Amino acid sequence: MKSLQTKIFLFFVLLLLLVQAIALWTIVEGNKSQERQEITNRLSTAKTIFNAQFNSRRDYLTAFAETAAKDYGIKQVFEDELRSLLVAMNNHRKRIDADLAMAISSKGLVTAQLVLGKNQAGESKVKQGSEREQAFRFPQWLESQEQSHLYVLGDSVYQISLSPMNVGAKTIGWLAFGFEINQELAQHFLDITQLHTDFAIKIGEEWRLIASSNSAAQLDFTKQVVNGETPNDYIAIGHLVDEAGQLQLALAMYGLRADIVAVLQEQWWQFLILTFITLLLSLSAAYIIAASITKPVKQLVKQAKIVASGDYHQTVEVNDSSELGQLANEFNAMQSAVLSREKAITHRANHDPLTDLANRSVLKVALQNLADREQAFTIFHLNLSRLKDVNETLGHDVGDWLIKAAALRLSTLDEFQLLCHIGADEFILLAEINEHSSTELLVSRIHQVLEDNCEYQGINLQLQVRIGIASVPEHCHDTKSVLQMADTALHHSHKVSQLVQVYHQGLDVNSVERLNLINDLKDAIIDDQLELHFQPKLDLASGIVTHVEALVRWRHPTLGMVPPDNFIHIAEQTGQINALTHWVFINSLKQYNAWCEVGLNISVAVNISAENLKAPDFYDFICQSVEKYQVPAEKVTLEVTESAVVDDPEAAIAILQKFKDRGMRISIDDYGTGYSSLAQLKQLPVHELKIDKSFVQRLCDDEDDRIIVRSTIELAHNMGLSVVAEGIEDEFALNWLARNKCELGQGYFISRPKPAKELTAWLLEKKVYAFE
């Protein structure tokens, strides 16, 4: 054995020496060309990194500007007061930490401009730009298909993207957001490429250095690099970004050649040291292998300890046909069997036994991983509808079969990163948010894979789900809350009989803001914090405004203007809706009388909730108020949604009939989005139908909507009812509705809701619309 050991050891020594000699010779020869290749690669990589990051900033700005331009909230304030527009723009600017934000009107004026700068303490501070109320300097950009540009403002240069803001087919202006090309960007490229970066601009024949990572940077040096003239002792590369001939952004990236060579030399010495250490260790290992005949036994002992600790992934490899080799093989077979059983146990612990899908344990781990990576994601909480009926009618075996069928179909969805079955008839789908993701598209895909019926022994069973949706960070920032929010949204979808519900704060009765609003709403009614806005309704036959709808607004002392959607639902749930409706109704009657005094004969419509109809004194209050303020009953319209009649149709119909008998007009609001049948509509004592804006806003583009609206108008007329169309946002919809004999219309194209004083002046102009 000693002789064999010596031969094996000498063989390893000769082999290792030969391999190391060849490797050293190859490296010495290759080191001569490595310097040139390293310099070339460093420069080309630096330029590639700049182009990639510069284009990435451009694409990011373009996508964000388009998203912001579609925001309904900023559209509402775009043409209103400057402060609201600046607040909305600053909220969007902060989402991407933009350095510049601009709003440009349809007339080409800069209506708002925000610039991020530094105060004397070096802190970031947003201020209004100097170009507000000035004509936008590049009007040709507004008509161009190109959205990304370079924009000079004072001493700063910005990379900006513009996006048109459209309401229907009308462009009401443009939004622009930009990042400054500054010292921080130059330092960023230095950190990535290890090359100093200079930015300069060339306007005409004038050059100006605007930023550099090198405190000693000089403009002449930068111009040399951009022109392709590399100074001695430097490696450098230049690049020009042309802005349609108006200006050029010049980039110079450079470093000392000696620094690159020094790094290569340091790597060379490191390699020699590593080679020596490797050779020494290899010789030692060769000696140990050759000298130790007991190594297989030691390996088996070591492996037994590893298995005892719970690690079953390592195996023993002994290339020996003796009993030791056979023992090692049997040991590996035993370890494999134990590993297989543990995998099965682990799988059962992390998967649902019915569907074999991941369970809540896997979901928690996945959510934690996403939180650690700060990855945005959306939770879709699914609940199979009518499974209880299947279990009670056909048995739980059929119910289980239906759950497995749903799991099989959902598992085919490639758009989601995780599918979990968390028990009974509930599933969780998780999707990471990126620029290609869309909640509407993902919901559509879920319904698409489930839409075909399942056949069980000749019985067709429908797979339909309700979905609650919540997102991180849109709705919250922790994984525990997002599951609770998705569950809250799912439960709310059951309450309102909707298939899909996206979480919002209005669903969470325990939110701090909601609790504050609940407490403050009572004081708001008492302290006169509420105010009425009125939206005109145009008579589409005469072209004259004959009706208005009263809409309540809450000017909170600390929160500012609170949208109706945030407090109407609270008022209904907390029993304050009656007091709120009383306030709206009385002030609407007072305003009617005020209009009469200036010669305006305008009918007033007030929205009535389901809770109002249930109040025992509501009918008396309405009648007494009309008599007290001496308002003709026929000048009062009560707008009731379809859903307000669903809970107790007989009681609702009875009280509405009493109002009708008193001469007041009854209108069914948001018709087409509720649950009333034609038979129920026939029984309702109403005078008019109000077509929901969701069918009106896209009349210009959607033939199906035109068919629905035309059919609704004909149906209403055949039943002796008049029709009001809301949501008119373009001239096409206005003219189309007039041609199709719709009696009244309202929408932003006619007028936004206005305070009474402002609307009075508008009405006194006696504007008459002319229809095509």
VEXBA-658978 format. One record per residue (C-alpha): z negated, x, y negated; residue in three letters. Coordinates in steps of 0.05 Angstrom, whole numbers, padded with zeros to 5 digits, always signed. Each point is the difference from the previous one (the first is absolute). Example, Ala and Ser with C-alpha at 12.3 -4.5 7.8 and 13.67 -1.06 7.14 Angstrom:
BEGIN
-00156+00246+00090ALA+00013+00027-00069SER
//
This chain:
BEGIN
+00000+00000+00000MET-00015+00058-00047LYS+00069+00029+00011SER+00033-00068-00012LEU-00043-00010-00061GLN+00023+00067-00028THR+00074-00017+00012LYS-00007-00067-00033ILE-00036+00030-00059PHE+00052+00056-00009LEU+00057-00051+00005PHE-00031-00042-00056PHE-00010+00063-00043VAL+00073+00022+00007LEU+00027-00070-00011LEU-00043-00011-00062LEU+00019+00068-00030LEU+00074-00015+00011LEU-00005-00069-00032VAL-00039+00026-00060GLN+00049+00058-00011ALA+00059-00047+00000ILE-00036-00048-00047ALA-00018+00056-00049LEU+00071+00027-00001TRP+00027-00069-00014THR-00049-00013-00056ILE+00014+00067-00034VAL+00074-00014+00000GLU-00009-00071-00023GLY-00050+00017-00055ASN+00056+00032-00040LYS+00037-00065-00008SER-00061-00044-00002GLN-00014+00017-00073GLU+00069-00025-00022ARG-00005-00062+00043GLN-00071-00015-00024GLU+00022+00003-00073ILE+00061-00044+00013THR-00041-00050+00039ASN-00056-00001-00052ARG+00049-00016-00056LEU+00041-00052+00038SER-00064-00033+00025THR-00029-00002-00070ALA+00063-00034-00027LYS+00001-00049+00058THR-00073-00018-00013ILE+00014-00011-00073PHE+00059-00046+00014ASN-00039-00038+00053ALA-00061-00011-00043GLN+00040-00014-00064PHE+00041-00052+00038ASN-00062-00028+00033SER-00032-00011-00069ARG+00064-00034-00022ARG+00003-00046+00060ASP-00074-00016-00005TYR+00007-00018-00074LEU+00063-00041+00014THR-00034-00040+00056ALA-00063-00011-00042PHE+00039-00021-00062ALA+00038-00051+00041GLU-00064-00026+00031THR-00035-00005-00068ALA+00060-00036-00030ALA-00006-00054+00053LYS-00074-00011-00014ASP-00010-00072-00022TYR-00061+00018-00041GLY+00036+00049-00045ILE+00058-00048-00008LYS-00048-00052-00027GLN-00025+00046-00056VAL+00064+00039-00012PHE+00020-00041-00060GLU-00071-00020-00021ASP-00052+00039-00039GLU+00003+00076+00001LEU-00071+00010+00026ARG+00011-00039+00064SER+00065+00037+00013LEU-00033+00068-00012LEU-00057-00018+00047VAL+00048-00022+00055ALA+00043+00062-00010MET-00060+00046+00001ASN-00025-00032+00065ASN+00068+00016+00032HIS+00001+00070-00031ARG-00068+00017+00030LYS+00023-00018+00070ARG+00046+00061+00002ILE-00034+00039-00055ASP+00063-00001-00042ALA+00001+00039-00065ASP+00047-00048-00036LEU+00011-00075+00002ALA+00048-00039-00043MET+00022-00072-00009ALA+00069-00012-00031ILE+00020-00069-00023SER+00067-00032+00015SER+00020+00018-00071LYS-00010+00074+00014GLY-00065+00009-00038LEU-00059+00039+00027VAL-00052-00056-00001THR-00055+00041+00032ALA-00011+00073+00017GLN-00059+00035+00033LEU-00006+00076+00003VAL-00053+00038+00040LEU-00026+00058-00039GLY-00061+00044-00009LYS-00054-00007-00053ASN-00037+00058-00032GLN-00047+00004+00058ALA+00058+00009+00049GLY-00010-00069+00030GLU+00058-00045+00017SER+00009-00058-00048LYS+00053-00054-00006VAL+00028-00016-00068LYS+00057-00040-00028GLN+00065+00038-00008GLY+00034+00014-00066SER+00064-00039+00016GLU-00029-00070+00001ARG+00043-00050-00039GLU+00056+00051-00002GLN+00068-00007+00032ALA+00004+00032+00068PHE+00037+00066-00010ARG+00044-00005+00062PHE+00026-00072+00003PRO+00054+00022+00048GLN-00054+00012+00052TRP-00017-00074+00000LEU+00070-00019+00023GLU+00007+00059+00048SER-00010-00007+00075GLN-00037+00066-00001GLU-00075-00012-00007GLN-00028+00072-00004SER+00005+00042-00063HIS-00030+00057-00040LEU-00034-00025-00063TYR-00023+00043-00059VAL-00058-00027-00040LEU-00028+00046-00053GLY-00014+00067+00033ASP-00002-00029+00070SER+00054-00013+00052VAL-00009-00056+00050TYR+00035-00018+00065GLN+00006-00076-00007ILE+00029-00059+00038SER+00021-00066-00031LEU+00004-00068+00033SER+00024-00066-00029PRO-00049-00058-00002MET+00035-00065+00020ASN-00022-00072-00005VAL+00051-00038+00042GLY+00067+00028-00020ALA-00025+00021-00069LYS-00021+00071-00017THR-00058-00005-00048ILE-00010+00075-00007GLY-00011+00066+00036TRP-00061+00038+00024LEU-00002+00076+00004ALA-00051+00047+00031PHE+00001+00075-00002GLY-00033+00065+00021PHE-00005+00057-00049GLU+00033+00066+00017ILE-00059+00044-00020ASN-00045+00058+00015GLN-00032-00036+00060GLU+00068-00009+00033LEU+00017+00073-00010ALA-00067+00020+00029GLN+00012-00047+00059HIS+00065+00036+00017PHE-00035+00067-00007LEU-00053-00022+00050ASP+00054-00023+00050ILE+00052+00055-00007THR-00043+00059-00025GLN+00053+00009-00054LEU-00012-00009-00074HIS+00037-00060-00027THR+00027-00010-00071ASP+00028-00065-00028PHE+00045+00001-00062ALA+00047-00050-00031ILE+00067+00012-00032LYS+00023-00051-00052ILE+00068+00019-00026GLY-00006+00075-00010GLU-00075-00001-00013GLU-00048+00024+00054TRP-00074-00016+00003ARG-00052+00022+00051LEU-00043-00062+00017ILE-00045+00023+00057ALA-00015+00060+00044SER-00049+00022+00053SER+00003+00070-00032ASN-00043+00006-00062SER+00045+00058-00023ALA+00066-00037+00010ALA+00056+00015-00049GLN+00060-00045-00015LEU+00050+00058+00003ASP-00023+00018+00070PHE+00007-00073+00022THR+00071-00004-00028LYS+00019+00064+00038GLN-00024-00030+00066VAL+00036-00066-00012VAL+00064+00037-00017ASN-00004+00038+00067GLY-00022+00067-00029GLU-00059+00024+00042THR-00040+00053-00038PRO-00018+00065+00035ASN-00062+00000+00044ASP+00003-00077+00006TYR+00025-00051+00049ILE+00022-00063-00035ALA+00042-00064+00005ILE+00020-00049-00054GLY+00023-00073-00001HIS+00026-00050-00051LEU-00010-00075+00000VAL+00052-00032-00046ASP-00018-00067-00035GLU+00071-00027-00012ALA+00015+00055-00051GLY-00058-00020-00045GLN-00047+00054+00022LEU-00010+00049+00057GLN-00065+00014+00036LEU-00002+00073+00020ALA-00043+00026+00057LEU-00016+00073+00012ALA-00040+00022+00062MET-00017+00075+00006TYR-00048+00051+00028GLY-00009+00076+00003LEU+00041+00032+00056ARG-00057+00048+00013ALA-00046-00058+00018ASP+00048-00023+00055ILE+00008+00071+00028VAL-00075+00009-00001ALA-00010-00063+00041VAL+00052+00024+00051LEU-00034+00068+00005GLN-00067-00034+00010GLU+00030-00043+00054GLN+00029+00063+00033TRP-00068+00033+00004TRP-00031-00064+00025GLN+00052-00003+00055PHE-00014+00072+00021LEU-00075-00014+00004ILE+00013-00065+00038LEU+00047+00037+00048THR-00053+00053+00014PHE-00054-00053+00012ILE+00047-00040+00045THR+00017+00062+00041LEU-00073+00018+00008LEU-00018-00071+00020LEU+00059-00004+00048SER-00020+00065+00035LEU-00071-00025+00005SER+00023-00066+00030ALA+00045+00036+00049ALA-00058+00043+00023TYR-00045-00061+00008ILE+00053-00038+00040ILE+00012+00059+00046ALA-00073+00018+00008ALA-00031-00068+00014SER+00015-00030+00068ILE-00055-00051-00011THR+00035-00032-00060LYS+00023-00063+00039PRO-00072-00014+00019VAL-00023+00011-00071LYS+00054-00047-00025GLN-00022-00054+00048LEU-00073+00007-00022VAL+00021-00002-00073LYS+00044-00060+00012GLN-00055-00037+00036ALA-00043+00008-00062LYS+00056-00025-00045ILE+00009-00062+00044VAL-00075-00012-00002ALA+00004+00000-00077SER+00052-00056+00002GLY+00064+00039-00014ASP+00051-00016+00055TYR+00063+00027-00033HIS-00004+00073+00020GLN+00020+00020+00071THR-00008+00062+00043VAL+00062+00038+00019GLU-00008+00050+00057VAL+00064+00029+00030ASN-00031+00015+00066ASP+00016-00027+00069SER-00069+00017+00027SER-00059-00047+00005GLU-00016+00013-00073LEU+00069-00026-00021GLY-00009-00062+00044GLN-00069-00012-00030LEU+00029+00004-00070ALA+00054-00051+00017ASN-00050-00049+00029GLU-00044+00010-00060PHE+00058-00017-00047ASN+00016-00063+00042ALA-00072-00023-00005MET+00000+00012-00075GLN+00065-00039-00008SER-00029-00060+00037ALA-00063+00001-00044VAL+00044+00005-00063LEU+00042-00059+00023SER-00061-00044+00011ARG-00030+00020-00068GLU+00067-00016-00034LYS-00001-00069+00032ALA-00071-00012-00024ILE+00016+00024-00070THR+00063-00043-00002HIS-00040-00062+00021ARG-00051+00016-00055ALA+00054+00004-00054ASN+00047-00055+00023HIS-00004-00075+00008ASP-00001-00019+00075PRO+00046-00061-00010LEU+00057+00030-00041THR-00012+00075+00011ASP+00005+00009-00075LEU-00045+00045-00042ALA-00066-00034-00017ASN-00047+00002-00060ARG-00026+00069+00019SER+00069+00031-00007VAL+00010-00039-00065LEU-00062+00030-00031LYS+00021+00071+00018VAL+00070-00012-00028ALA-00028-00028-00065LEU-00046+00059-00007GLN+00058+00049+00010ASN+00039-00036-00054LEU-00059+00002-00047ALA-00009+00075+00013ASP+00074+00010-00018ARG-00006-00047-00061GLU+00060-00037+00028GLN+00015-00069-00029ALA+00008-00054+00054PHE+00001-00075+00011THR-00038-00041+00051ILE+00033-00063+00030PHE-00052-00044+00034HIS+00036-00049+00047LEU-00027-00063+00032ASN+00040-00040+00051LEU+00005-00072-00021SER-00017-00058+00047ARG-00024+00044+00057LEU-00060-00045+00008LYS+00046-00059+00013ASP+00036+00040+00054VAL-00066+00019+00033ASN-00025-00071+00000GLU+00066-00030+00024THR+00028+00051+00048LEU-00060+00044+00016GLY-00024+00069-00020HIS+00048+00035+00047ASP+00058-00026-00040VAL-00036+00018-00064GLY-00009+00071+00026ASP+00073+00003+00020TRP+00020-00022-00070LEU-00044+00055-00031ILE+00033+00052+00044LYS+00068-00026-00020ALA-00018+00007-00073ALA-00027+00070+00011ALA+00065+00020+00036LEU+00043-00024-00058ARG-00044+00031-00054LEU+00002+00067+00036SER+00075+00003-00012THR-00011+00006-00076LEU+00016+00072-00019ASP-00018-00011-00073GLU-00075+00002+00016PHE-00042+00061+00018GLN-00052-00037+00041LEU-00007-00066+00037LEU-00069-00021+00022CYS-00026-00061+00039HIS-00070-00011-00026ILE-00017-00058+00046GLY+00018-00073+00014ALA+00062-00019-00040ASP-00006+00053-00055GLU+00043+00062-00011PHE+00000+00055-00052ILE+00064+00034-00024LEU-00006+00063-00043LEU+00057+00026-00043ALA-00002+00062-00044GLU+00026-00013-00071ILE+00059+00041-00023ASN+00060-00009-00047GLU+00038-00036+00055HIS-00055-00048+00020SER-00001-00073-00022SER-00054-00051+00018THR+00050-00057-00003GLU+00048+00037+00047LEU-00056+00017+00050LEU-00024-00073+00000VAL+00071-00022+00012SER+00006+00048+00059ARG-00064-00028+00031ILE+00025-00071-00005HIS+00068+00021+00026GLN-00025+00030+00066VAL-00043-00061+00012LEU+00048-00055-00020GLU+00032-00012+00069ASP-00039-00048+00044ASN-00035+00024+00063CYS+00018-00038+00063GLU-00055-00009+00051TYR+00019-00040+00063GLN+00049-00042-00039GLY-00046-00010-00061ILE+00021+00028-00067ASN-00058+00030-00037LEU+00007+00022-00072GLN-00029+00066-00024LEU-00022-00008-00072GLN-00051+00042-00037VAL-00040-00002-00064ARG-00005+00067-00036ILE-00053+00028-00046GLY+00021+00062-00039ILE-00040+00053-00036ALA+00018+00070-00024SER-00032+00067-00017VAL-00004+00020-00056PRO+00030-00063-00033GLU-00058-00045+00020HIS-00055+00051+00016CYS-00012+00073+00017HIS-00041-00002+00064ASP+00022-00019+00070THR-00059-00046+00014LYS+00015-00045-00059SER+00075-00005+00014VAL-00013-00031+00068LEU-00048-00050-00031GLN+00051-00017-00054MET+00056-00011+00050ALA-00047-00045+00039ASP-00018-00038-00064THR+00074-00009-00015ALA+00013-00026+00071LEU-00057-00050-00005HIS+00027-00024-00067HIS+00069-00011+00031SER-00032-00049+00048HIS-00034-00037-00057LYS+00064-00009-00041VAL+00046-00008+00061SER+00043+00060-00017GLN+00031+00048+00049LEU-00010+00062-00043VAL-00055+00018-00050GLN-00006+00065-00038VAL-00071+00017-00020TYR-00020-00007-00073HIS-00068-00002-00033GLN+00004-00075-00007GLY-00011-00005+00076LEU-00064+00041-00001ASP-00056-00046-00022VAL-00048+00059+00000ASN+00037+00047-00047SER-00040+00023-00061VAL+00053-00021-00049GLU+00007-00067+00033ARG-00075-00011-00003LEU+00001+00019-00074ASN+00056-00049-00013LEU-00038-00055+00037ILE-00061+00012-00044ASN+00040+00006-00064ASP+00047-00059+00009LEU-00053-00052-00016LYS-00016+00037-00065ASP+00074+00006-00015ALA+00008-00076-00001ILE-00063-00009-00043ILE+00013+00058-00048ASP+00072-00019-00013ASP+00029+00063+00031GLN+00058-00040+00028LEU+00064-00013-00038GLU+00061-00043+00014LEU+00071+00023+00002HIS+00057-00049+00005PHE+00068+00009+00033GLN+00056-00044-00026PRO+00041-00046+00046LYS+00071-00009-00023LEU+00036-00067+00006ASP+00064+00023+00035LEU+00039-00060-00025ALA-00015+00005-00075SER-00017+00074-00004GLY-00066-00015-00036ILE-00071+00018+00021VAL-00035-00066+00016THR-00057+00023+00046HIS-00049+00058+00007VAL-00045+00024+00056GLU-00071+00021-00018ALA-00021+00066+00032LEU-00071+00027-00006VAL-00015+00073-00016ARG-00068+00036+00002TRP-00013+00054-00052ARG-00060+00034+00033HIS-00045+00038-00050PRO+00000+00064+00043THR+00058-00007+00049LEU+00051-00024-00051GLY+00052-00051+00020MET-00015-00025+00071VAL+00061-00029+00036PRO-00006-00073+00023PRO+00010+00020+00072ASP-00065+00040-00004ASN-00045-00057-00022PHE+00032-00067+00018ILE-00015+00011+00074HIS-00071+00021-00018ILE-00009-00063-00041ALA+00023-00042+00059GLU-00046+00035+00050GLN-00062+00000-00046THR+00005-00072-00023GLY+00019+00018-00071GLN+00072-00026+00004ILE-00020-00068-00028ASN-00032+00030-00062ALA+00061+00045-00009LEU+00049-00058+00008THR-00041-00042-00049HIS+00005+00055-00052TRP+00075+00008+00010VAL+00012-00075-00002PHE-00040-00013-00063ILE+00030+00058-00038ASN+00070-00021+00022SER-00012-00069-00030LEU-00026+00031-00065LYS+00062+00043-00004GLN+00044-00061+00011TYR-00031-00033-00060ASN+00008+00064-00041ALA+00074+00000+00016TRP+00006-00073-00019CYS-00028+00017-00068GLU+00058+00048-00013VAL+00052-00048+00026GLY+00007+00027+00071LEU+00003-00052+00056ASN-00014+00043+00061ILE-00024-00024+00069SER-00054+00044+00032VAL-00007+00017+00074ALA-00067+00023+00030VAL-00010+00030+00070ASN-00048-00038+00046ILE-00031+00032+00062SER-00020-00031+00066ALA-00074+00007-00019GLU+00012-00041-00063ASN+00028-00058+00041LEU-00062+00001+00044LYS-00048-00006-00060ALA-00026-00071-00006PRO-00001-00001-00076ASP+00067+00034-00011PHE+00040-00064-00009TYR-00049-00027-00052ASP-00001+00066-00037PHE+00076+00002-00007ILE+00005-00072-00023CYS-00058+00005-00049GLN+00028+00065-00029SER+00069-00032-00011VAL-00032-00059-00035GLU-00047+00043-00041LYS+00055+00044-00029TYR+00048-00060-00005GLN+00056+00035+00039VAL+00053-00046+00030PRO-00008+00002+00076ALA+00074+00010+00011GLU-00005+00066-00040LYS-00047+00029+00053VAL+00027+00030+00065THR-00047+00020+00057LEU+00031+00056+00043GLU-00027+00000+00071VAL+00022+00050+00055THR+00022-00024+00068GLU-00059+00036+00033SER-00049-00041-00042ALA+00022-00063+00036VAL-00001+00029+00071VAL-00076+00002+00012ASP-00011-00075-00012ASP+00067-00034-00012PRO-00028-00071-00004GLU-00053+00015-00052ALA+00048+00043-00041ALA+00054-00054+00001ILE-00051-00053-00022ALA-00024+00038-00061ILE+00070+00022-00020LEU+00022-00073+00004GLN-00056-00018-00048LYS+00024+00052-00050PHE+00071-00026+00007LYS-00024-00071-00012ASP-00033+00024-00065ARG+00068+00024-00024GLY-00008+00075+00011MET+00056+00040+00032ARG-00013+00034+00067ILE+00038+00063+00019SER+00002+00037+00067ILE-00005+00074-00017ASP+00030+00058+00039ASP+00041-00048+00042TYR+00030+00032+00062GLY-00056+00050+00013THR-00053-00048+00027GLY-00008-00044+00060TYR+00018-00071-00020SER+00050-00037+00043SER+00054-00046-00026LEU-00040-00059+00026ALA-00061+00023-00039GLN+00042+00014-00062LEU+00025-00071+00003LYS-00071-00026-00002GLN-00022+00043-00058LEU-00004-00037-00067PRO+00037+00053-00040VAL+00052+00000-00055HIS+00029+00069+00008GLU+00009+00060+00046LEU-00010+00071-00027LYS+00043+00049+00039ILE-00036+00065+00014ASP+00026+00062-00037LYS+00013+00036+00066SER+00061-00044+00009PHE+00024+00005-00072VAL-00006+00073-00018GLN+00059+00022+00045ARG+00048-00059-00011LEU+00051+00049-00027CYS+00001+00042+00063ASP-00022-00044+00058ASP+00044-00057+00025GLU-00056-00025+00046ASP-00046-00009-00060ASP+00054-00039-00037ARG+00008-00046+00061ILE-00075-00011+00004ILE-00008-00015-00074VAL+00061-00045-00002ARG-00025-00039+00061SER-00069-00006-00031THR+00028-00028-00065ILE+00042-00051+00038GLU-00059-00019+00044LEU-00045-00010-00060ALA+00052-00041-00038HIS+00011-00044+00062ASN-00075-00013+00002MET-00001-00017-00074GLY-00034+00065-00021LEU+00017+00049-00055SER+00002+00075+00012VAL-00030+00060-00036VAL+00024+00070+00018ALA-00046+00059-00015GLU+00016+00074+00001GLY+00065-00002-00041ILE+00011+00073-00017GLU+00074+00003-00016ASP+00055-00040-00034GLU+00036-00014+00066PHE-00060-00037+00029ALA-00008-00041-00065LEU+00073-00022-00002ASN+00003-00012+00075TRP-00061-00045-00001LEU+00027-00039-00060ALA+00066-00012+00036ARG-00038-00024+00062ASN-00038-00053-00040LYS-00069+00033+00001CYS-00041-00034-00054GLU-00047+00055-00024LEU-00003+00076+00006GLY-00050+00054-00018GLN-00001+00075+00008GLY+00001+00066-00037TYR+00073-00008-00019PHE-00021-00060-00042ILE-00068+00026-00022SER-00061+00035+00027ARG-00067-00037-00005PRO-00024+00007-00072LYS-00065-00014-00037PRO+00001-00067-00036ALA+00009+00029-00070LYS+00058+00044+00021GLU+00033-00056+00040LEU-00007-00049-00058THR+00041+00045-00045ALA+00051+00008+00056TRP+00005-00075+00010LEU+00007-00014-00074LEU+00064+00040-00001GLU+00029-00059+00040LYS+00046+00045+00040LYS+00051-00039+00040VAL+00030+00034+00062TYR+00074-00007+00014ALA+00020-00001+00073PHE+00066+00023+00029GLU
//
